[in-house]
Amino acid sequence: MSETTYSLFQKGRQHLKRGMPAQATVALEKAKAREPEKASIREALGIAYFRIGRWEEAEAEFRTLLELSPVNDYAHYALGRCLEKQGRDVEANRHYKLASSLSPGSEQYRARIRELD
């Protein structure tokens, strides 16, 4: 019996919760193949990639997430984290500022903003 897209997504989320991001990517990649426009799948997959240090792939997921939902504050923050890990601080900072402006109450977002030249 074939798994549903939703069950694949849930399996991926459970792996993330248990600290098993590499295993999460397997289920989430299958779910993404079935529903590439699903923002929740893209976000979870981006998180999984980030946690295993696959910065470029995580970046691609968060960029796609922003195409699907341009005012997603978390996606801007997460994209900033991916860019920062790749040494692209100026570009990362722009996304931290956007995340902070979309969610002004978030100390986590504000704390990432750097004063860069």
C-alpha positions in Angstrom: 0.0 0.0 0.0 1.3 3.4 -1.0 1.8 6.1 1.7 -0.3 9.3 1.3 1.5 12.6 0.9 0.2 13.6 4.3 1.6 10.5 6.0 5.0 11.1 4.4 4.9 14.7 5.6 4.0 13.6 9.1 6.7 10.9 9.1 9.2 13.6 8.1 8.0 15.9 10.9 8.3 13.1 13.4 11.9 12.4 12.3 12.7 16.1 12.8 11.1 16.1 16.2 13.2 13.1 17.2 16.4 14.7 16.0 16.8 12.6 12.9 16.9 15.2 10.0 18.7 12.9 7.5 15.8 10.4 7.8 13.3 13.2 7.6 14.7 14.2 4.2 13.7 10.8 2.7 10.0 11.1 3.5 9.9 14.9 2.9 11.5 14.6 -0.5 8.9 12.0 -1.5 6.1 14.3 -0.3 7.6 17.3 -2.2 7.7 15.2 -5.4 4.0 14.7 -5.1 3.0 18.2 -3.9 5.8 20.7 -4.9 3.6 23.7 -4.2 2.9 22.7 -0.5 4.6 25.3 1.7 4.5 23.2 4.8 6.5 20.4 3.1 9.0 22.9 1.7 9.5 24.4 5.1 10.1 21.1 6.8 12.4 19.9 4.1 14.4 23.2 4.3 14.7 22.7 8.1 15.9 19.1 7.6 18.5 20.1 5.0 19.7 22.9 7.3 20.1 20.6 10.2 22.4 18.3 8.2 24.5 21.1 6.8 23.1 21.0 3.2 23.0 24.8 3.1 22.5 25.2 -0.7 19.5 22.8 -0.7 18.0 24.4 2.4 18.4 27.8 0.7 16.6 26.6 -2.4 13.7 25.3 -0.3 13.4 28.6 1.7 13.6 30.6 -1.6 10.8 28.5 -3.0 8.8 28.9 0.2 9.1 32.7 -0.2 7.9 32.4 -3.8 4.8 30.6 -2.4 4.4 33.0 0.5 6.5 36.2 0.2 5.5 37.5 3.7 6.5 34.4 5.6 8.7 35.8 8.3 10.1 32.5 9.3 11.1 31.7 5.7 13.1 35.0 5.5 14.8 34.2 8.8 15.6 30.6 7.8 16.9 31.8 4.4 19.1 34.3 6.2 20.5 31.5 8.3 21.3 29.5 5.2 23.0 32.4 3.6 25.0 33.2 6.7 26.3 29.6 6.9 27.5 30.1 3.3 29.4 33.3 4.3 26.9 35.6 2.5 26.4 37.9 5.5 25.1 41.0 3.7 22.5 39.1 1.8 21.6 37.2 5.0 21.2 40.4 6.9 18.6 41.7 4.4 16.5 38.7 5.1 16.9 39.0 8.9 15.7 42.6 8.6 12.7 41.5 6.5 11.8 38.8 9.0 12.1 41.3 11.9 9.9 43.8 10.1 7.3 41.2 9.4 7.3 40.0 13.0 8.5 43.0 15.1 8.0 41.2 18.4 10.5 38.4 17.6 13.7 38.9 19.6 15.2 35.9 17.8 14.9 37.7 14.4 16.1 41.0 15.8 19.1 39.3 17.5 20.4 38.0 14.1 20.6 41.5 12.5 24.1 42.7 12.2 25.6 46.1 11.7 27.5 45.5 8.5 29.4 48.1 6.4 
